[in-house]
Amino acid sequence: MDNLVFSAITPPEVVLSRFELCRTHDLEEARRWGDRIFCGHRLRSLDGNGPVNARLYYRPVGGIGIGRLTFGSHVTIEPDVLDSFALIQMPICGQEMIEYGNERVLSTPKLGSILNAESRFRINHGPRTEKLMVRVDRSLLERHCQQHLGRTLRKGVEFQTAMPLDTPEGLRWMRMIGWLYDSLSNDDELPPLLVGQFESTLVTMLLACQPHTYSEELCADPRASIAPAFVKRVERYIEEHAHEPISIVDMAEYAGVSSRSLFTGFRRFRNTSPMLYLKEVRLRYVQEELQRQSTGSTTVTAVAYRWGFSHLGHFTTDYKRRFGESPSETLAR
């Protein structure tokens, strides 16, 4: 193995060896396993009719999955759209060419790649190439990003395709990956608390180390964007009166500024609008009330109406996007 940045006690060629799913020379069998674990895809050998030497090791853990894969020969992989997950790939030897639209990324042991959800790629997997892979459920990724931002995402999280692994951020990521692969290569039984810890650590590290849609906002220095007094005043007003009908005019009059200034202040210093901020506060109050109640003592409809949500379909969609579960699931717990 020629990897210089993957640091783990368990050697790269041994990680996940207890979790082998496929070892085959048959290209079609290898493709079927890829379909089952990841998604539908087209797999073609560029070495003529010769056999491949495919090996796949994989272990799912909650909303993530870690794997190790090699085909032993030159193949092209064309995945269908990854609609429910993102896939991080880190060669431990050899190289791959990732083609994404007009973008080309030559992935090596020093340069990984990320295949984003809802994007189409082609992977040219070179001979004698082996790679580590991490699958992250889209819902898990977006839920953690929302929790860090404190608001609902307006669009999905999309990462930069190229992922340098020898930068300070890349080395930090690879040290965490080494720890994760060590733990999951050797521990059979994982308590739910530890599964949650693995999920949280991996997603938080990914959001911190790899540029993406919300990197600038997540990494912003709060001291550089201290909100003016009228923004903070309206935030307090919303917190205290969220159960009442509130309009933009009400907020602006309370703050003593124009509606335009109110919009501008929230957009600049909170990266949202006053009405979206109000919706976030109401969603949080709904969740807190559902957590306090029990099934039979109230209904989701009653709580939603109490906090100003009159369209139950939109409310349920927003709630699930924000908290990762339906309001009825929160009430039932």
N, C-alpha and C positions, 0 to 999 in steps of 0.2 A: 504494500500500500504506500502511495506517495503523498498522502494527506499531511499537511504541515500545521493545520489549525484545529483539527478535531482532537480534542484532549479528553480522553476517557481512560479509566482504569482498565475497562474491558477493551481489548484490541478491536479495531474496526471490523476485521474479518470474522470476529466472534460475536459481535453484538446481535442480539435477537436470535441466536442460533437455535434456541429452544422453541422458537415460534415460527418454524419453517412451514409455509403453506404450499409451496410449489417448487418442484425441481424437475425440469423436463427439457427434452430436446425438441419437443413438438411446438411449433410456433402457434398453432391454433389453440392448444391447451394453455399456453402462456397468455394468450389474448383473453381467453375466457376467465382466467383468474384475475386479470387486470380489470375486466368488466365488473366482476363480482365485488372487488375491494374498492375500486375507485369509480369508474364510469365507463360507459360504452366508448370504444375507440377502435381505430384501425391500426393494425400492426403489420409491418412489411419488412422482410429481410433484404438487405442490399448485398448480401454475400452469396447470391445465387440460390441454389436449392439445398445448400448445406444446412445441417442442423444447428439450432441455437443451443445455448447452454444456460437457459433461464433459471434463475433462483429468486424466489420472493419470500421474504420474512416480514411478518406484519403483526402488530398487536394494537387493538383498539383500546382506548382508555377514556371513557366518558365522551366528551365532544372532540377529542383529538385521537390521532392514530399515528404510530411511528412505524417505519418500515425500512428495509434494505433490499435493493433490487439490482440485478445485473442480467443482461442477456448474453454476455460473452461474445457477442458479434455485433456487426453494424446493422442497426435496424432503425426504421422511422416509426414514430408513434404520433398519431393524430387523434387526440382526445376529443370527445364531444364537449359541449359547453359544460363547465363545472358549475352547475347552478346552485349547489348546496355547500360547497367547501372551497377553500384555497389550498394549494399544494406547494410546500416549500421543498426544494430539491438541492442536495449538497453532495456533489461527487466526492468520493474518497479515493478514487483513482480514475484515470482516463478523462474524457471530456464529452460534452454534449453541446450541440448547437440548438438554441431555442429560437424559433421563428415566431414572431408575434406581430402581425400586420407588416409594417415596413421596418420593424425593429429586429435586430439580430443580437443575441447574447451568447457568447462562447463560454459555457459554464465549465469550470475546472475546480480542483480542490481548493482554490483560493477565491472562486467566484460562484456562488450559488445562484438560484433563480426562484422566483415565485410565480406560479400560475394563478392568476386572479379568478375569482368566481365570475361567471358570465362572460368569459373571454375565450377565444379560440387560439390554439397554439399548434405548432408542429415541433416535435423533438427529434433531432437526429442524434441517436445514441451511438457513440463510437465504440469500436471493438475494445475489449478489455477495460470497459468502463463499469464502475460500480458506484452506487449512490445511496445516501441516506435520504429518507423522505419523511415529511411531517404533514399530515392532513389535519386541517383545522376547520371545524364546522363554521359555516358563515354566520349562523345565529349566535354562536358562542363569541366569535370575534366581534360582531357588532354590539352584542350586549355589554361586553367589557369596555369597548370604546365609548359607548354611551355612558357607562358608569363613571369613567374617568372624566368625560366632558360634562356630565351632569345634565344632559339633554338628549332628545331623540335625534338620530342622524337624519339629515335631509337626503343623503344618498349613501350608497354602500361604501365600505372601506376598500380602496384599491391601492395596492402596493406598487412601488417601482419594481420592474421585472428583474433587473440585475441586483444581486445581493452580495456585495463584497464581504468576504469572510476573514480578511487579514487586516482590516481596519480596527481601531479600538472598539467600535460598536460591534463589528463582525466577530471579533475575538470574544467579546462578552457574550454574544449569542451562542457561539460554539462551545464555550465553557458550560453554559447552561444545558446545551444539547448533550454534551458529554455526560453530565450528571443525570439527565433524564434517561439516556440510553443505558447507562450503568444500572440505574434503579429498575427500569422496566425489563432489562435483560435477565435479571436475577430474582426479582420478587414475583412470586406466583399470585398470592392473594393481596389485594389492595383494598383497604377500608375506604368507604365513601369520602371521608374527610381528606384522605391523601389524594384521591382522584381529583377532588376539587382543587387541592393545592397544586397538583401538576398542571391542571387546566389554567388556573390563574397565573402561575409563574410563567408558563410558556407564552400565553397571549399577551401579558403585560410586557414581557421582554421583547416580543415581536413588534408591538406597537412603539416601543421605545427605541429599538435599534434599527428598524428598516423604514425608510421614507414612505409615506402614504398620504392619502387624501387629507387626514386631519393632523399630520405631524406638527405643522406650525402652531396650530391651536393648542395641542397637548403640551408642547415644549415651551410655550410662551412664558416669559417671566411676568408674573402677575404685578410686579412692581413697576413694569414699564407701561401698564395700561390701567391705572387706577381710575375707576369710573367716577364721573362727576356726581355731586350730591343728589341731583334730581333723579338719576338712574337708581341709586340706592333707595331713595325715598319711594319710588314707584314699586320697587321690589318688595319693600316692607308692606306697602299698601296692598299688593297682590296677595302676599302671604296671609294678611289679616282679613281680607275680604273675598277670598277665592270662592267662597260658597255663595256669593251674591252675583247678580248680573253686573258685569264690568265691561265698559266699552273703552276704546282708545280716547274718546273725548273725556270720559271720567278720569282716566289716568293723567292725561295732559293737564286738565284743570287742577287736579290735586297737586301735581308737581309744579304748576305755574309756568309751564313752557308750552310751545306749540306742538301739535301732533307730529309735525315734520321733525322738530328737534328731538322729540321722544324716540321716533323711529331711528334717527341717525345715531343717537346715544346708545341705544340697545344694539344696533348693528355693529358699531365700532368697538364697544367695550364688552359686549356679551355675545357677539356673533350670532344673534338671534333677533326676533322681533318681540315687541311687548306681548302680543297675543299668543305667540308660541311659548313665551315664558310663562304666561298664565296657564296654558294647557299643561305644561310640564308640572307646575305646582299642583294643579288639580289632579293629574294622574298620580302624583306622589301621595296626595291625601286619600285618593281612592284606594291605593294599595295599602296604606296604613290602616284604613278602616276595615278593608276586607281581611287583613291579617288579624285584627282584633275580634272580628265576628266569627261565627261558625255557621255551617250549613243548617238551614232551618230557622235561624234567628233573623236573617235578612236575605235579600236577593241581590245579584249583581246589578239588575235593572234599577232597583231602588237606590243603591249607592251611587250608581252612575248618574242618575237623574239629580240626586241631591247635590252633586258637584258640577252640575251644568252641562253634562253630556246628554244631548237629546237624540243623537243619531247613534244607536247602539252598534251598528255594523262598523262605522268609522272608529268609535270608541274602542271596540274590541281589537281592531287591527293596530291602533296606536298603542294600546296597553301591551299587547303581546310583543310588539317591536321594541318597546321601552324596557320591559321587564323579563322577556324571554319565556313567558308563560301566559295562558289566558287568564282573565279575571276569575273565571269559575274555578280554575285550578288553585289560585291563591286562596279563595274562600274555602275550598275543600281541605286545605292543609291544616 
